[in-house]
């Protein structure tokens, strides 16, 4: 129902924020390693494998699940799904060992647009208490990975990529709307400002990154450059676009 979806989306967004913090912490500690971090399923590769390396000193219990990932009116939306099969669904990974997960799509269909998912690996290990430091804090690292299924051919064509200036509530910020009309996802590679003379300002690169799913759009807001500028250059996997700063 509507209330459930609203609460679920709120929980998931909050959870992703926590995951990002934990992700950078665990990367610095080299406690957990996952490869690959993007899962691509297609007709030629119906099953993808993912390795989970537990370099911690304790066993880790992992429970896996999947969510559909859509972008509606510029917002990311997630819903539980049975479209993906993840094996094992729940497993205990001993300290110092590597666990292989196999991910596949339950039904291999011929949808024209790429389908996007999130593979969610939840740490459900019992709470650990260090006998030498009973008041210490122990972290659990949950992982959220993008997964995609595409039955067609990946076409990287600039004609599917559009960018424009959008309205910003704050006069000190600039909003850029990126639209992907193609059947395959688009990944951003940064936004740069061009000076009044038309040269790229090397000291200004927003470094915006993110994914715009097939047949979707998203808006990105960043601080307006302090130096006078004429145009903005938006770079992506589908090419680059120069847009005027006037909406």
C-alpha positions in Angstrom: 0.0 0.0 0.0 1.0 3.7 -0.2 2.0 4.0 3.4 4.2 0.9 3.1 5.9 2.2 0.0 6.5 5.6 1.5 8.0 4.2 4.7 10.1 1.7 2.7 11.6 4.4 0.4 12.4 6.6 3.5 14.1 3.7 5.2 16.0 2.7 2.1 17.3 6.2 1.5 18.4 6.5 5.1 20.0 3.1 4.9 22.0 4.0 1.8 23.4 7.0 3.6 24.7 4.8 6.4 26.0 2.3 3.9 28.1 4.9 2.1 29.7 5.9 5.4 30.4 2.4 6.3 31.7 1.7 2.8 34.5 4.2 3.0 35.3 3.0 6.5 35.7 -0.6 5.4 37.6 0.3 2.3 40.2 2.0 4.5 40.4 -1.0 6.8 40.4 -3.5 3.9 38.1 -5.8 5.9 35.7 -6.8 3.1 36.3 -7.0 -0.7 33.6 -7.5 -3.3 34.2 -8.0 -7.0 32.6 -7.0 -9.3 30.7 -4.1 -7.9 28.4 -3.7 -11.0 26.5 -6.9 -12.1 25.5 -7.1 -15.8 23.2 -9.9 -16.8 22.3 -10.6 -20.5 21.3 -13.4 -22.8 24.9 -14.5 -23.4 25.8 -14.2 -19.7 22.7 -15.4 -17.9 24.5 -16.1 -14.6 27.1 -13.6 -13.1 29.4 -14.5 -10.2 30.4 -12.2 -7.4 33.1 -12.9 -4.9 32.8 -11.7 -1.3 36.2 -11.8 0.6 36.0 -11.8 4.4 39.3 -10.4 5.6 38.0 -9.7 9.1 38.8 -11.9 12.1 35.2 -13.0 12.5 32.7 -15.1 10.6 30.1 -13.0 8.7 26.6 -14.1 8.1 25.1 -12.6 4.9 21.4 -12.6 3.8 20.8 -11.5 0.2 17.8 -9.9 -1.4 17.0 -7.8 -4.5 15.1 -4.7 -5.3 13.8 -3.2 -8.5 15.4 0.2 -9.3 13.4 2.8 -11.2 13.7 6.5 -11.7 10.2 8.2 -11.6 10.0 12.0 -12.0 13.7 12.3 -11.4 13.6 10.3 -8.1 15.1 6.8 -7.4 12.4 4.3 -6.4 13.0 0.9 -5.0 10.7 -2.1 -4.4 11.2 -5.7 -3.3 11.3 -8.2 -6.2 11.7 -11.9 -7.0 13.0 -11.1 -10.5 16.6 -12.0 -9.5 17.8 -15.3 -8.0 20.7 -15.0 -5.7 22.6 -18.1 -4.5 23.2 -18.6 -1.7 20.4 -16.6 -0.2 21.9 -16.8 3.2 25.4 -18.0 4.2 28.0 -17.8 6.8 31.4 -16.7 5.5 34.3 -17.8 7.7 37.1 -15.4 8.6 39.7 -15.2 5.9 37.6 -17.0 3.3 36.0 -16.1 0.0 32.3 -16.8 -0.8 31.0 -16.9 -4.4 27.5 -15.6 -5.1 25.7 -16.5 -8.3 23.1 -14.0 -9.6 20.7 -14.7 -12.4 17.4 -13.4 -13.7 14.4 -15.7 -13.1 12.9 -15.0 -16.5 15.1 -14.2 -19.5 12.8 -11.9 -21.6 13.1 -9.5 -24.5 12.2 -6.2 -22.9 13.5 -3.4 -25.1 14.7 -1.2 -22.2 17.4 -2.2 -19.7 16.0 -3.4 -16.4 17.8 -2.1 -13.2 18.0 -3.7 -9.8 19.9 -3.4 -6.5 21.5 -6.5 -4.9 21.4 -6.1 -1.2 23.8 -8.1 1.1 22.8 -7.7 4.7 25.1 -8.6 7.6 23.0 -10.6 10.0 25.8 -11.9 12.1 25.2 -12.1 15.9 26.5 -9.1 17.8 30.2 -9.5 18.6 31.6 -8.5 21.9 35.4 -8.3 22.3 36.3 -9.8 25.6 39.3 -7.5 25.8 37.2 -4.5 25.1 33.6 -5.1 26.1 32.7 -1.4 25.7 34.0 -1.1 22.2 31.9 -0.6 19.1 31.6 -3.3 16.4 30.3 -2.4 12.9 28.3 -4.4 10.5 28.8 -3.6 6.8 25.8 -4.0 4.5 26.4 -3.8 0.8 24.2 -2.4 -2.0 25.2 -3.2 -5.6 23.7 -2.2 -8.9 22.6 -5.0 -11.2 21.3 -4.7 -14.8 19.6 -7.0 -17.3 19.6 -6.0 -21.0 18.5 -8.3 -23.8 19.5 -6.0 -26.6 22.8 -4.4 -27.9 24.4 -1.7 -25.9 24.4 1.4 -28.1 26.5 4.4 -27.0 25.0 7.1 -29.1 25.0 10.8 -28.2 21.5 11.3 -29.7 20.0 9.6 -26.6 21.7 12.1 -24.3 20.3 15.5 -23.5 21.1 18.1 -20.8 19.6 21.5 -19.9 19.7 24.1 -17.1 16.8 23.7 -14.6 15.5 26.1 -12.0 17.3 26.2 -8.7 15.7 27.4 -5.5 19.0 28.8 -4.4 20.6 31.6 -6.5 24.0 30.4 -5.4 23.5 27.0 -7.0 23.1 25.7 -10.5 20.8 22.9 -11.5 21.4 20.6 -14.5 18.8 18.2 -15.8 20.2 15.1 -17.6 17.8 13.0 -19.7 18.4 9.6 -21.2 16.0 8.6 -24.0 17.9 5.5 -24.9 17.3 1.8 -23.9 20.6 1.6 -21.9 21.8 3.4 -18.8 23.9 6.6 -19.0 26.7 7.4 -16.5 27.8 10.9 -15.7 31.5 11.8 -15.8 31.5 15.3 -14.5 30.3 18.9 -15.2 32.7 21.7 -16.1 32.2 25.5 -16.6 33.5 27.3 -19.7 34.8 30.8 -19.4 33.5 33.9 -21.2 36.2 33.2 -23.8 34.9 29.7 -24.3 37.8 27.9 -22.5 37.2 25.1 -20.0 38.0 26.4 -16.5 40.4 23.8 -15.2 39.8 24.9 -11.6 36.1 24.1 -11.7 35.0 20.6 -12.2 31.9 19.6 -10.2 32.8 15.9 -10.5 29.2 14.9 -10.5 28.8 11.2 -10.9 25.7 9.1 -11.0 23.5 6.9 -13.3 20.5 7.9 -15.3 18.5 4.8 -16.1 17.0 4.0 -19.5 14.1 6.3 -20.5 14.6 8.4 -17.4 16.0 11.8 -16.2 17.6 13.2 -13.1 18.5 16.7 -11.8 21.8 17.6 -10.2 22.5 20.7 -8.2 25.9 22.2 -7.4 27.5 25.4 -6.2 27.6 28.0 -9.0 31.3 28.9 -10.0 32.6 32.0 -8.4 34.3 33.1 -11.7 32.2 34.5 -14.6 31.4 31.7 -17.0 29.4 31.3 -20.2 28.4 27.7 -20.7 28.5 24.4 -18.9 29.9 21.2 -20.3 28.2 18.0 -19.2 30.2 14.8 -19.8 28.8 11.2 -19.8 29.4 7.8 -21.3 27.2 8.9 -24.2 29.4 11.9 -25.0 29.6 15.6 -24.0 27.0 18.4 -24.3 27.6 22.2 -24.1 24.6 24.0 -22.6 23.8 27.6 -22.0 23.5 28.9 -18.5 20.2 30.5 -19.2 17.2 28.2 -18.5 
